[in-house]
Each structure stands twice: as structure tokens, then as C-alpha cells.
């Protein structure tokens, strides 16, 4: 059977005759008639009773039409499934990111994705860096935004973002008048350490290279907590500027810190295959949000 002939048969049934079907499709009636005749020859039974310029389905034609419609219903379902996959991906988009990007940059990208693809499902997680790398390595997340690590196989990674650390100070602090805070300015000044991490280790190395003993009076894992302690006058903190800039309600100021302490973020995903359409779209939205991030003035 020629699929094109079946399409024409369906059109004749839906429009109530070969002439109407031909007019609707913009083709000649003889072409439709020949196609139906060839289909009848292939099937071995008549589909229509012809006479006086009209064509009525035979009992066999009615039965065959029901089977055709069942087949087309399945094809319509396949088309719908293909559209869903094209527009919404293969299911849940799983995103894991570090805390510094979880309150603004990533949610904004998710909002844009939801606006462009209504009904999309996204799961956002904020685990430890090692967990994010492990999830990407084992395919438990589709996209990760995380500090650099080594030793994880099966992960595709690319540089995503680099910012320089800043010093958070109370607005009324004497050092707040300076445009830049140098490590030498922090001799004897109470400081608030971050949790054990690559970044905290880099801060401590900076003091060691300057032969300065840092005075870490308190410790808080996250930038928001460290800045909250700064606002209470309990010390200064060297922090990631992205989450710190969002804390506009706190009476603190942020100043560039010297020497430069870069904070890097990688975009990672499971290796071995290209990202799906939905993941690729989300990656582009993440990069657009990243490009909107401006350096600290």
C-alpha cells in the first residue's frame, strides 16, 4: 500500500467525496480517483460505490476507515510525544549548583526557561561541591555549576564564571574609607573565616605569603552568614561578591581585595553525549545571565 493513497482515502472519507477532497487539497479530482482505484486494487476489495458523480463508502470501506483512523490516532500520539520531547525535553531537568548562584543567577535562568517552555520541570539542588561533581560523573544531574575539582571521570566541563573576592566591612568601619583593602590592612583585625574549602585555603595562603597571622575570630560556612556577622560588627570577611551584593539590606560595604583572589566556577555535565535540547537551551540561558553580571564598582 502506498501511504500517500491512504492519506487521500482518509481525505475522501473526511470530506464526503472525491471532488470535495480534491478541492480541499488543491489537486485534480482524476488524481484522487486514480489513487483510490490503485488502493482498492492493492487491498483486493472496493472502498466506494461510485455513481452520478458521487462516491459512498462500502461496508468494507467503512471498516477499513476505522482501522485507518486508529492508526492515525497512534501517529498523532507520536507527533504529540515528539513535540513534548522537543519543547520540554525527556523529563525532569536536574540542576545542581553552589550556594553563591542559587539565589539569583540560576533562578533567573529557570524563570526564562519556564516562560519559553511552559510546563517544563526543573529540579534545583544545592549540595556540596564534591557531591555536584559526583552527580555529574554518575549522570544524577544534567547540569552542575561548581568550584573546580580534579579526579572525576566522565564529566564534560568548561569555565563558566570568574570573579574576584571582595572584603565585606561594616559601613562605619575605619577601613571602609579605603577604595581597596589590602591584606596588609588586616593585621590584627578580627576576621570571619569560611568553612573548610578551596577558597578558605586560598585566603589563608594569601596571609601566609604576606607573613601575616590572620585573626579569625569566628567561622561561618556561607557568604550570607559571614556578611551578617560583619553587619553586627563582629569582624571583616573576604567573600564571593555575587551573593554578597544581593544582601542590600545589611549595613555593610564591599571593597576589592588585594592581592587578587579569583573565584572560579565550572559548568559541568555528564560526559559521553551532547546535552539534550532542554539542557542546551538552559545552558544558553545560564550564560546570558552570567554575561549580565557586572564587576563590582
Backbone as CSV, one residue per row, in Angstrom:
resi,resn,N_x,N_y,N_z,CA_x,CA_y,CA_z,C_x,C_y,C_z
1,UNK,0.835,-1.209,0.000,0.000,0.000,0.000,0.863,1.251,0.000
2,UNK,0.459,2.209,-0.789,1.152,3.490,-0.840,0.595,4.405,0.257
3,UNK,1.414,4.872,1.183,0.908,5.743,2.255,0.195,6.985,1.731
4,UNK,0.659,7.497,0.576,0.006,8.678,0.012,-1.418,8.351,-0.418
5,UNK,-1.653,7.131,-0.895,-3.000,6.722,-1.285,-3.904,6.616,-0.058
6,UNK,-3.350,6.148,1.063,-4.134,6.062,2.300,-4.504,7.459,2.788
7,UNK,-3.567,8.406,2.661,-3.873,9.792,3.030,-5.043,10.330,2.203
8,UNK,-5.036,10.028,0.909,-6.120,10.503,0.045,-7.435,9.808,0.389
9,UNK,-7.380,8.496,0.685,-8.584,7.785,1.112,-9.166,8.437,2.366
10,UNK,-8.326,8.760,3.309,-8.785,9.397,4.552,-9.429,10.751,4.242
11,UNK,-8.817,11.492,3.313,-9.367,12.797,2.950,-10.743,12.645,2.306
12,UNK,-10.910,11.638,1.455,-12.213,11.407,0.817,-13.269,11.081,1.867
13,UNK,-12.910,10.258,2.824,-13.857,9.899,3.888,-14.212,11.116,4.742
14,UNK,-13.241,11.932,5.025,-13.484,13.084,5.920,-14.275,14.172,5.228
15,UNK,-14.092,14.330,3.911,-14.739,15.435,3.199,-15.987,14.998,2.433
16,UNK,-16.300,13.701,2.462,-17.557,13.245,1.890,-17.577,13.080,0.397
17,UNK,-16.438,12.859,-0.199,-16.423,12.623,-1.635,-15.096,12.978,-2.257
18,UNK,-14.831,12.441,-3.430,-13.545,12.664,-4.081,-13.410,14.097,-4.589
19,UNK,-14.502,14.654,-5.113,-14.435,16.023,-5.640,-14.131,17.013,-4.523
20,UNK,-14.827,16.877,-3.386,-14.587,17.781,-2.255,-13.182,17.605,-1.694
21,UNK,-12.737,16.373,-1.611,-11.386,16.120,-1.112,-10.345,16.750,-2.022
22,UNK,-10.538,16.590,-3.344,-9.592,17.168,-4.297,-9.571,18.684,-4.188
23,UNK,-10.756,19.307,-4.052,-10.818,20.766,-3.936,-10.135,21.248,-2.668
24,UNK,-10.370,20.531,-1.585,-9.746,20.927,-0.308,-8.234,20.808,-0.371
25,UNK,-7.766,19.760,-1.028,-6.317,19.524,-1.105,-5.658,20.315,-2.233
26,UNK,-6.452,20.905,-3.111,-5.893,21.687,-4.214,-5.285,20.837,-5.305
27,UNK,-5.859,19.651,-5.533,-5.361,18.777,-6.595,-6.536,18.394,-7.500
28,UNK,-6.247,17.776,-8.621,-7.291,17.388,-9.552,-8.062,16.168,-9.080
29,UNK,-9.376,16.164,-9.362,-10.198,15.029,-8.960,-9.757,13.721,-9.627
30,UNK,-9.310,13.748,-10.902,-8.843,12.497,-11.504,-7.670,11.869,-10.756
31,UNK,-6.786,12.718,-10.206,-5.643,12.190,-9.436,-6.141,11.426,-8.213
32,UNK,-7.153,11.979,-7.520,-7.708,11.310,-6.350,-8.364,9.998,-6.764
33,UNK,-9.116,10.048,-7.844,-9.823,8.844,-8.312,-8.847,7.727,-8.658
34,UNK,-7.761,8.081,-9.351,-6.770,7.055,-9.702,-6.108,6.470,-8.457
35,UNK,-5.819,7.330,-7.482,-5.174,6.849,-6.255,-6.087,5.892,-5.501
36,UNK,-7.381,6.207,-5.417,-8.312,5.328,-4.710,-8.451,4.001,-5.458
37,UNK,-8.485,4.068,-6.797,-8.571,2.837,-7.579,-7.348,1.955,-7.355
38,UNK,-6.176,2.547,-7.286,-4.967,1.767,-7.049,-4.974,1.176,-5.641
39,UNK,-5.475,1.943,-4.662,-5.553,1.424,-3.294,-6.515,0.244,-3.237
40,UNK,-7.657,0.341,-3.947,-8.613,-0.765,-3.973,-7.976,-2.005,-4.597
41,UNK,-7.183,-1.781,-5.637,-6.500,-2.923,-6.271,-5.512,-3.569,-5.307
42,UNK,-4.801,-2.732,-4.540,-3.828,-3.264,-3.570,-4.534,-4.029,-2.448
43,UNK,-5.693,-3.538,-2.034,-6.408,-4.155,-0.917,-7.175,-5.395,-1.344
44,UNK,-7.663,-5.398,-2.575,-8.432,-6.538,-3.068,-9.909,-6.433,-2.792
45,UNK,-10.412,-5.249,-2.436,-11.856,-5.048,-2.257,-12.196,-3.583,-2.517
46,UNK,-13.438,-3.312,-2.930,-13.821,-1.921,-3.218,-14.025,-1.112,-1.947
47,UNK,-13.643,0.139,-2.037,-13.809,1.045,-0.904,-15.035,1.942,-1.065
48,UNK,-15.407,2.204,-2.304,-16.525,3.102,-2.562,-17.437,2.530,-3.631
49,UNK,-18.690,2.931,-3.545,-19.657,2.698,-4.607,-19.778,4.005,-5.366
50,UNK,-19.448,3.985,-6.656,-19.426,5.197,-7.453,-20.684,5.288,-8.305
51,UNK,-21.119,6.521,-8.507,-22.264,6.728,-9.379,-22.777,8.138,-9.310
52,UNK,-23.150,8.680,-10.499,-23.734,10.022,-10.596,-22.841,11.081,-9.942
53,UNK,-21.519,10.927,-10.134,-20.588,11.939,-9.641,-20.323,11.886,-8.151
54,UNK,-20.784,10.842,-7.480,-20.568,10.745,-6.035,-19.878,9.425,-5.712
55,UNK,-19.426,9.289,-4.483,-18.773,8.058,-4.033,-19.155,7.817,-2.573
56,UNK,-19.772,6.651,-2.333,-20.182,6.294,-0.985,-19.354,5.101,-0.512
57,UNK,-18.915,5.131,0.735,-18.096,4.011,1.209,-18.885,2.718,1.270
58,UNK,-18.232,1.643,0.865,-18.795,0.314,1.032,-18.664,-0.099,2.499
59,UNK,-19.275,-1.237,2.816,-19.133,-1.746,4.185,-17.663,-2.018,4.490
60,UNK,-16.975,-2.566,3.468,-15.530,-2.804,3.647,-14.770,-1.483,3.773
61,UNK,-15.210,-0.492,2.998,-14.578,0.819,3.090,-14.736,1.433,4.467
62,UNK,-15.934,1.294,5.072,-16.167,1.804,6.427,-15.262,1.096,7.434
63,UNK,-15.160,-0.215,7.300,-14.317,-0.980,8.228,-12.853,-0.586,8.080
64,UNK,-12.410,-0.445,6.824,-11.024,-0.049,6.598,-10.777,1.368,7.133
65,UNK,-11.758,2.243,7.002,-11.618,3.616,7.502,-11.420,3.628,9.010
66,UNK,-12.141,2.756,9.727,-11.971,2.703,11.181,-10.550,2.282,11.553
67,UNK,-10.004,1.332,10.814,-8.630,0.909,11.094,-7.629,2.022,10.774
68,UNK,-7.889,2.728,9.673,-7.009,3.845,9.313,-7.018,4.906,10.408
69,UNK,-8.202,5.228,10.914,-8.287,6.271,11.949,-7.584,5.840,13.224
70,UNK,-7.678,4.547,13.560,-6.946,4.063,14.738,-5.439,4.208,14.544
71,UNK,-4.993,3.899,13.330,-3.559,4.048,13.032,-3.132,5.504,13.110
72,UNK,-3.949,6.399,12.560,-3.595,7.817,12.584,-3.649,8.386,13.995
73,UNK,-4.524,7.846,14.839,-4.551,8.285,16.238,-3.225,7.969,16.908
74,UNK,-2.674,6.782,16.578,-1.355,6.445,17.117,-0.273,7.358,16.593
75,UNK,-0.364,7.725,15.306,0.613,8.646,14.730,0.490,10.039,15.362
76,UNK,-0.743,10.449,15.609,-0.938,11.751,16.271,-0.322,11.739,17.660
77,UNK,-0.456,10.603,18.356,0.152,10.496,19.675,1.667,10.561,19.578
78,UNK,2.226,9.934,18.553,3.675,10.009,18.352,4.112,11.443,18.057
79,UNK,3.320,12.144,17.229,3.657,13.546,16.946,3.594,14.376,18.214
80,UNK,2.575,14.129,19.032,2.460,14.864,20.297,3.648,14.558,21.202
81,UNK,4.033,13.283,21.268,5.179,12.911,22.098,6.452,13.575,21.593
82,UNK,6.607,13.606,20.261,7.802,14.251,19.692,7.819,15.735,20.014
83,UNK,6.645,16.377,19.952,6.579,17.801,20.286,6.916,18.035,21.753
84,UNK,6.418,17.159,22.628,6.720,17.282,24.057,8.219,17.132,24.314
85,UNK,8.831,16.152,23.640,10.273,15.951,23.811,11.041,17.148,23.284
86,UNK,10.599,17.668,22.124,11.276,18.823,21.535,11.164,20.060,22.429
87,UNK,10.001,20.268,23.005,9.763,21.501,23.758,10.108,21.373,25.232
88,UNK,9.897,20.202,25.812,10.081,20.041,27.256,11.204,19.079,27.611
89,UNK,11.864,18.505,26.608,12.937,17.573,26.898,12.381,16.197,27.220
90,UNK,13.233,15.356,27.758,12.855,13.975,28.018,12.298,13.773,29.412
91,UNK,12.134,14.831,30.167,11.603,14.701,31.519,12.096,15.835,32.394
92,UNK,12.491,15.481,33.593,12.935,16.458,34.584,14.354,16.926,34.275
93,UNK,14.563,18.247,34.260,15.903,18.805,34.112,16.487,18.973,35.510
94,UNK,17.577,18.270,35.779,18.173,18.262,37.121,19.400,19.170,37.141
95,UNK,19.338,20.190,37.984,20.400,21.192,38.058,20.949,21.205,39.482
96,UNK,22.264,21.210,39.587,22.918,21.311,40.896,23.900,22.480,40.844
97,UNK,23.881,23.316,41.852,24.773,24.477,41.826,25.245,24.830,43.217
98,UNK,26.295,25.627,43.264,26.835,26.101,44.532,25.933,27.201,45.100
99,UNK,25.998,27.441,46.404,25.094,28.413,47.034,25.180,29.816,46.445
100,UNK,26.362,30.243,45.996,26.519,31.622,45.523,25.666,31.926,44.297
101,UNK,25.257,30.886,43.559,24.458,31.093,42.342,23.010,30.655,42.514
102,UNK,22.681,30.130,43.696,21.375,29.504,43.886,20.254,30.482,44.190
103,UNK,20.583,31.703,44.581,19.516,32.630,44.967,19.127,33.603,43.871
104,UNK,19.983,33.779,42.856,19.668,34.790,41.846,19.943,34.312,40.412
105,UNK,21.191,34.016,40.102,21.550,33.724,38.718,20.797,32.508,38.180
106,UNK,20.855,31.395,38.892,20.196,30.186,38.407,18.669,30.331,38.424
107,UNK,18.056,30.869,39.498,16.599,31.060,39.439,16.141,31.948,38.285
108,UNK,16.910,32.966,37.949,16.533,33.816,36.813,16.544,33.018,35.510
109,UNK,17.558,32.193,35.344,17.611,31.358,34.138,16.435,30.383,34.102
110,UNK,16.059,29.844,35.256,14.910,28.939,35.316,13.628,29.687,34.953
111,UNK,13.501,30.922,35.425,12.309,31.716,35.083,12.208,31.923,33.576
112,UNK,13.332,32.273,32.936,13.322,32.465,31.485,12.977,31.159,30.757
113,UNK,13.505,30.049,31.268,13.206,28.762,30.648,11.722,28.436,30.784
114,UNK,11.149,28.699,31.961,9.732,28.417,32.191,8.846,29.294,31.317
115,UNK,9.272,30.528,31.083,8.494,31.418,30.222,8.516,30.934,28.776
116,UNK,9.685,30.459,28.331,9.820,29.999,26.954,9.222,28.610,26.748
117,UNK,9.254,27.786,27.801,8.769,26.410,27.698,7.780,26.137,28.840
118,UNK,6.558,26.652,28.766,5.587,26.398,29.846,5.409,24.900,30.080
119,UNK,5.378,24.529,31.336,5.230,23.119,31.674,6.536,22.396,31.906
120,UNK,7.651,23.066,31.669,8.946,22.424,31.883,9.129,22.126,33.369
121,UNK,9.796,21.016,33.659,10.044,20.611,35.042,11.542,20.713,35.329
122,UNK,11.879,21.459,36.378,13.282,21.654,36.756,13.422,21.340,38.242
123,UNK,14.448,20.603,38.567,14.781,20.308,39.962,16.116,20.967,40.277
124,UNK,16.128,21.871,41.258,17.345,22.606,41.637,17.858,22.116,42.984
125,UNK,19.120,21.740,43.021,19.745,21.236,44.250,20.981,22.069,44.566
126,UNK,21.290,22.187,45.872,22.462,22.957,46.305,23.276,22.093,47.274
127,UNK,23.908,21.042,46.769,24.724,20.184,47.627,26.173,20.678,47.691
128,UNK,27.038,19.878,48.296,28.449,20.233,48.384,29.116,20.120,47.015
129,UNK,30.251,20.810,46.813,30.943,20.701,45.517,31.263,19.271,45.119
130,UNK,31.764,18.473,46.059,32.108,17.091,45.709,30.874,16.298,45.297
131,UNK,29.741,16.587,45.911,28.510,15.902,45.526,28.093,16.283,44.109
132,UNK,28.224,17.567,43.765,27.865,18.008,42.409,28.736,17.298,41.384
133,UNK,30.035,17.238,41.632,30.933,16.544,40.703,30.571,15.055,40.613
134,UNK,30.260,14.456,41.745,29.899,13.035,41.750,28.609,12.800,40.977
135,UNK,27.628,13.679,41.161,26.353,13.533,40.448,26.554,13.651,38.938
136,UNK,27.369,14.615,38.521,27.622,14.769,37.083,28.354,13.546,36.536
137,UNK,29.275,13.017,37.315,30.057,11.857,36.884,29.188,10.621,36.707
138,UNK,28.160,10.500,37.543,27.309,9.317,37.509,25.971,9.572,36.809
139,UNK,25.815,10.743,36.208,24.586,11.050,35.473,23.393,11.360,36.347
140,UNK,23.619,11.716,37.624,22.499,12.020,38.512,22.045,13.475,38.429
141,UNK,22.799,14.301,37.702,22.323,15.646,37.397,22.684,15.953,35.947
142,UNK,21.913,16.840,35.333,22.126,17.179,33.930,23.106,18.329,33.762
143,UNK,23.095,19.257,34.714,23.957,20.438,34.664,24.420,20.746,36.079
144,UNK,25.704,21.059,36.218,26.242,21.473,37.507,27.038,22.756,37.375
145,UNK,26.931,23.615,38.360,27.743,24.824,38.464,28.493,24.735,39.780
146,UNK,29.828,24.663,39.683,30.573,24.233,40.853,32.009,24.726,40.796
147,UNK,32.657,24.794,41.968,34.074,25.124,42.036,34.900,24.006,41.391
148,UNK,36.072,24.356,40.845,36.904,23.338,40.189,37.308,22.212,41.141
149,UNK,37.355,21.025,40.612,37.837,19.835,41.320,38.579,18.972,40.309
150,UNK,39.375,18.068,40.791,40.063,17.105,39.925,39.740,15.698,40.403
151,UNK,39.990,14.741,39.515,39.824,13.347,39.905,38.481,12.744,39.578
152,UNK,37.634,13.468,38.846,36.322,12.926,38.488,36.298,12.601,36.995
153,UNK,36.042,11.339,36.682,35.995,10.895,35.281,34.567,11.007,34.748
154,UNK,34.468,11.015,33.425,33.153,11.004,32.797,32.389,12.294,32.930
155,UNK,33.112,13.413,33.029,32.460,14.719,33.197,32.975,15.667,32.117
156,UNK,32.058,16.300,31.406,32.406,17.379,30.491,32.351,18.685,31.276
157,UNK,33.403,19.488,31.175,33.415,20.725,31.956,33.994,21.865,31.121
158,UNK,33.563,23.067,31.458,34.065,24.268,30.802,34.029,25.413,31.799
159,UNK,34.953,26.374,31.672,34.899,27.544,32.563,33.578,28.284,32.371
160,UNK,32.963,28.674,33.460,31.683,29.379,33.381,31.788,30.808,33.892
161,UNK,32.434,31.009,35.028,32.432,32.332,35.650,33.691,32.496,36.491
162,UNK,34.237,33.708,36.451,35.365,34.039,37.326,35.131,35.438,37.886
163,UNK,35.152,35.527,39.197,35.036,36.818,39.877,36.164,36.918,40.888
164,UNK,36.453,38.123,41.312,37.499,38.342,42.311,36.875,38.591,43.675
165,UNK,37.483,38.022,44.697,36.974,38.154,46.059,36.978,39.617,46.500
166,UNK,36.057,39.926,47.398,35.967,41.269,47.968,36.014,41.168,49.479
167,UNK,36.249,42.301,50.104,36.247,42.369,51.565,34.956,43.041,52.005
168,UNK,34.230,42.385,52.902,32.998,42.939,53.460,33.312,43.611,54.796
169,UNK,32.880,44.876,54.925,33.141,45.657,56.136,31.862,46.349,56.604
170,UNK,31.732,46.626,57.911,30.629,47.482,58.356,30.782,48.874,57.740
171,UNK,29.678,49.537,57.456,29.739,50.841,56.811,30.560,51.851,57.615
172,UNK,30.500,51.759,58.921,31.176,52.751,59.769,32.603,52.348,60.122
173,UNK,33.090,51.252,59.586,34.446,50.812,59.911,35.469,51.783,59.322
174,UNK,36.574,51.955,60.036,37.603,52.892,59.588,38.147,52.527,58.203
175,UNK,38.262,51.222,57.900,38.791,50.803,56.599,37.799,51.011,55.456
176,UNK,36.537,51.286,55.775,35.530,51.452,54.729,35.817,52.672,53.850
177,UNK,36.674,53.589,54.356,37.013,54.763,53.547,37.987,54.423,52.431
178,UNK,38.654,53.290,52.530,39.612,52.893,51.506,38.885,52.317,50.292
179,UNK,39.407,52.568,49.103,38.800,52.046,47.879,39.138,50.571,47.677
180,UNK,40.297,50.153,48.183,40.738,48.764,48.078,41.291,48.340,49.428
181,UNK,40.990,47.116,49.824,41.508,46.584,51.075,42.643,45.618,50.752
182,UNK,43.840,45.932,51.252,44.994,45.060,51.044,45.123,44.114,52.224
183,UNK,45.784,42.991,51.982,45.967,42.030,53.065,46.712,42.675,54.228
184,UNK,47.616,43.629,53.936,48.359,44.308,54.997,47.462,45.185,55.861
185,UNK,46.292,45.582,55.346,45.352,46.383,56.138,44.680,45.561,57.225
186,UNK,44.779,44.235,57.146,44.015,43.369,58.035,44.849,42.798,59.174
187,UNK,46.028,43.354,59.380,46.867,42.915,60.511,46.134,43.219,61.814
188,UNK,45.920,42.180,62.605,45.280,42.356,63.899,43.791,42.602,63.849
189,UNK,43.187,42.635,62.673,41.750,42.905,62.544,40.974,41.588,62.705
190,UNK,39.922,41.560,63.523,39.117,40.338,63.648,38.499,39.958,62.288
191,UNK,38.620,38.701,61.947,38.120,38.217,60.660,37.153,37.061,60.878
192,UNK,36.289,36.873,59.905,35.327,35.769,59.940,35.707,34.794,58.834
193,UNK,36.072,33.607,59.216,36.520,32.598,58.253,35.330,31.917,57.601
194,UNK,35.579,31.370,56.428,34.597,30.498,55.805,34.820,29.069,56.244
195,UNK,33.916,28.193,55.849,34.093,26.783,56.162,35.266,26.206,55.398
196,UNK,35.708,25.015,55.765,36.820,24.381,55.052,36.507,24.265,53.561
197,UNK,37.355,24.856,52.735,37.110,24.857,51.291,38.378,25.303,50.580
198,UNK,38.377,25.160,49.270,39.494,25.640,48.459,39.641,27.149,48.613
199,UNK,38.521,27.864,48.662,38.561,29.318,48.778,39.147,29.743,50.125
200,UNK,38.718,29.135,51.199,39.253,29.491,52.517,40.750,29.181,52.588
201,UNK,41.148,28.066,51.980,42.569,27.723,51.952,43.361,28.786,51.183
202,UNK,42.795,29.303,50.076,43.472,30.344,49.301,43.610,31.629,50.124
203,UNK,42.597,31.957,50.922,42.686,33.136,51.797,43.833,32.965,52.789
204,UNK,43.908,31.813,53.412,44.947,31.574,54.409,46.330,31.594,53.771
205,UNK,46.447,31.085,52.541,47.731,31.131,51.849,48.135,32.572,51.541
206,UNK,47.156,33.418,51.221,47.450,34.828,50.940,48.069,35.497,52.159
207,UNK,47.515,35.240,53.320,48.084,35.794,54.556,49.470,35.201,54.821
208,UNK,49.630,33.906,54.547,50.924,33.267,54.808,52.009,33.869,53.920
209,UNK,51.685,34.125,52.636,52.671,34.716,51.743,53.051,36.130,52.178
210,UNK,52.118,36.810,52.818,52.404,38.166,53.307,53.021,38.144,54.702
211,UNK,53.269,36.936,55.217,53.846,36.772,56.564,52.972,37.446,57.620
212,UNK,51.666,37.325,57.469,50.707,37.894,58.415,49.907,36.750,59.021
213,UNK,49.744,36.804,60.335,48.939,35.807,61.035,47.498,36.311,61.085
214,UNK,46.561,35.681,60.343,45.183,36.172,60.358,44.524,35.925,61.708
215,UNK,43.659,36.845,62.082,42.960,36.737,63.359,41.511,36.311,63.106
216,UNK,41.317,35.034,62.868,39.982,34.511,62.614,39.257,34.309,63.948
217,UNK,38.323,35.198,64.219,37.599,35.154,65.483,36.379,34.250,65.416
218,UNK,35.748,34.213,64.229,34.533,33.424,64.043,34.605,32.681,62.705
219,UNK,33.703,31.715,62.537,33.634,30.977,61.276,32.169,30.801,60.893
220,UNK,31.882,30.996,59.613,30.534,30.738,59.084,30.690,30.183,57.672
221,UNK,29.921,29.178,57.329,30.124,28.468,56.060,29.726,29.308,54.854
222,UNK,28.594,30.007,54.948,28.054,30.676,53.771,28.275,32.179,53.810
223,UNK,28.340,32.761,52.609,28.587,34.195,52.479,27.552,35.012,53.230
224,UNK,26.281,34.661,53.126,25.224,35.429,53.793,25.447,35.463,55.297
225,UNK,25.862,34.335,55.861,26.102,34.285,57.300,27.318,35.123,57.681
226,UNK,28.384,35.064,56.881,29.572,35.850,57.184,29.249,37.342,57.108
227,UNK,28.493,37.727,56.079,28.139,39.144,55.954,27.211,39.583,57.083
228,UNK,26.360,38.675,57.552,25.517,39.004,58.693,26.340,39.276,59.941
229,UNK,27.388,38.498,60.148,28.278,38.728,61.287,29.052,40.026,61.116
230,UNK,29.444,40.335,59.869,30.111,41.613,59.599,29.195,42.767,59.962
231,UNK,27.926,42.656,59.575,26.964,43.729,59.851,26.797,43.969,61.340
232,UNK,27.033,42.940,62.147,26.929,43.083,63.603,28.226,43.570,64.230
233,UNK,29.211,43.892,63.391,30.467,44.431,63.916,31.378,43.394,64.529
234,UNK,31.216,42.133,64.153,31.988,41.056,64.768,33.267,40.715,64.008
235,UNK,33.533,41.416,62.911,34.743,41.173,62.158,34.531,41.511,60.692
236,UNK,35.605,41.382,59.910,35.538,41.575,58.468,35.592,40.198,57.805
237,UNK,35.202,40.138,56.550,35.203,38.851,55.861,35.596,39.037,54.407
238,UNK,36.334,38.089,53.883,36.688,38.047,52.463,35.716,37.071,51.810
239,UNK,34.942,37.579,50.857,33.794,36.813,50.380,33.654,36.870,48.860
240,UNK,32.784,36.012,48.374,32.370,35.992,46.968,31.454,37.197,46.737
241,UNK,31.731,38.048,45.742,30.913,39.252,45.568,29.496,38.990,45.082
242,UNK,29.260,37.876,44.377,27.929,37.669,43.804,26.845,37.545,44.865
243,UNK,26.950,36.623,45.813,25.910,36.574,46.850,25.981,37.764,47.799
244,UNK,27.182,38.309,48.002,27.306,39.446,48.927,26.565,40.666,48.413
245,UNK,26.588,40.888,47.100,25.916,42.056,46.529,24.397,41.976,46.660
246,UNK,23.878,40.781,46.857,22.429,40.631,46.983,21.922,40.995,48.374
247,UNK,22.822,41.167,49.322,22.425,41.442,50.713,22.292,42.945,50.934
248,UNK,21.415,43.552,50.153,21.309,45.013,50.150,20.743,45.571,51.448
249,UNK,20.106,44.742,52.241,19.538,45.250,53.492,20.523,45.329,54.632
250,UNK,21.735,44.825,54.442,22.717,44.841,55.529,23.562,46.119,55.489
251,UNK,23.911,46.665,56.655,24.734,47.880,56.695,26.216,47.563,56.500
252,UNK,26.545,47.048,55.317,27.926,46.698,55.019,28.318,47.311,53.678
253,UNK,29.616,47.388,53.439,30.144,47.798,52.140,31.102,46.715,51.654
254,UNK,31.277,46.654,50.364,32.177,45.681,49.749,33.294,46.436,49.041
255,UNK,34.508,46.028,49.271,35.667,46.648,48.649,36.529,45.584,47.981
256,UNK,37.109,45.901,46.819,38.040,44.946,46.194,39.163,44.576,47.152
257,UNK,39.570,43.307,47.087,40.618,42.814,47.968,41.886,42.569,47.160
258,UNK,43.026,42.953,47.751,44.333,42.745,47.137,45.239,41.977,48.092
259,UNK,46.018,41.013,47.588,46.144,40.639,46.174,44.886,39.939,45.672
260,UNK,44.739,39.924,44.363,43.540,39.367,43.725,43.366,37.894,44.106
261,UNK,42.152,37.563,44.520,41.809,36.179,44.831,40.690,35.743,43.887
262,UNK,41.017,35.085,42.781,39.964,34.683,41.838,39.097,33.553,42.399
263,UNK,37.821,33.638,42.112,36.860,32.595,42.478,36.284,32.056,41.176
264,UNK,36.558,30.808,40.885,36.166,30.223,39.602,34.977,29.274,39.760
265,UNK,34.142,29.277,38.754,33.007,28.349,38.694,33.063,27.619,37.358
266,UNK,32.874,26.303,37.404,32.839,25.482,36.203,31.405,25.083,35.895
267,UNK,31.103,24.953,34.616,29.835,24.363,34.182,30.147,22.931,33.787
268,UNK,29.502,21.987,34.450,29.795,20.585,34.200,28.508,19.831,33.860
269,UNK,28.689,18.714,33.171,27.568,17.850,32.813,28.123,16.453,32.526
270,UNK,27.253,15.454,32.525,27.730,14.095,32.237,28.393,14.013,30.868
271,UNK,29.497,13.315,30.791,30.225,13.185,29.542,29.688,12.051,28.684
272,UNK,30.227,11.962,27.477,29.896,10.851,26.601,28.796,11.115,25.604
273,UNK,28.035,12.193,25.791,26.985,12.518,24.825,26.685,14.006,24.913
274,UNK,26.201,14.593,23.825,25.873,16.016,23.863,24.666,16.259,24.759
275,UNK,24.504,17.480,25.278,23.323,17.753,26.106,22.052,17.673,25.276
276,UNK,20.941,17.297,25.910,19.651,17.303,25.233,19.235,18.728,24.895
277,UNK,18.175,18.852,24.100,17.717,20.168,23.671,17.387,21.078,24.844
278,UNK,16.720,20.521,25.855,16.327,21.333,27.004,17.555,21.778,27.794
279,UNK,18.491,20.858,28.022,19.710,21.213,28.750,20.529,22.239,27.982
280,UNK,20.617,22.073,26.663,21.370,23.030,25.847,20.733,24.417,25.920
281,UNK,19.400,24.461,25.871,18.692,25.739,25.984,18.966,26.379,27.343
282,UNK,18.948,25.577,28.390,19.170,26.121,29.734,20.606,26.619,29.893
283,UNK,21.551,25.913,29.309,22.944,26.363,29.367,23.089,27.741,28.718
284,UNK,22.429,27.942,27.590,22.474,29.261,26.940,21.867,30.338,27.822
285,UNK,20.790,30.014,28.524,20.166,30.988,29.424,21.084,31.291,30.608
286,UNK,21.757,30.275,31.121,22.714,30.496,32.209,23.834,31.432,31.768
287,UNK,24.315,31.230,30.557,25.401,32.075,30.058,24.921,33.508,29.843
288,UNK,23.675,33.670,29.424,23.131,35.018,29.267,23.044,35.712,30.612
289,UNK,22.626,34.994,31.643,22.584,35.589,32.990,23.983,35.890,33.502
290,UNK,24.901,35.009,33.216,26.299,35.246,33.608,26.829,36.510,32.965
291,UNK,26.547,36.693,31.683,27.066,37.850,30.968,26.457,39.157,31.481
292,UNK,25.311,39.041,32.159,24.679,40.239,32.729,25.294,40.624,34.068
293,UNK,26.121,39.721,34.627,26.781,40.034,35.900,27.873,41.066,35.642
294,UNK,27.844,42.177,36.350,28.829,43.242,36.169,29.832,43.222,37.301
295,UNK,31.060,43.627,37.026,32.069,43.685,38.089,31.667,44.660,39.189
296,UNK,32.130,44.400,40.366,31.880,45.293,41.495,32.522,46.646,41.242
297,UNK,31.704,47.724,41.358,32.233,49.067,41.113,33.084,49.524,42.281
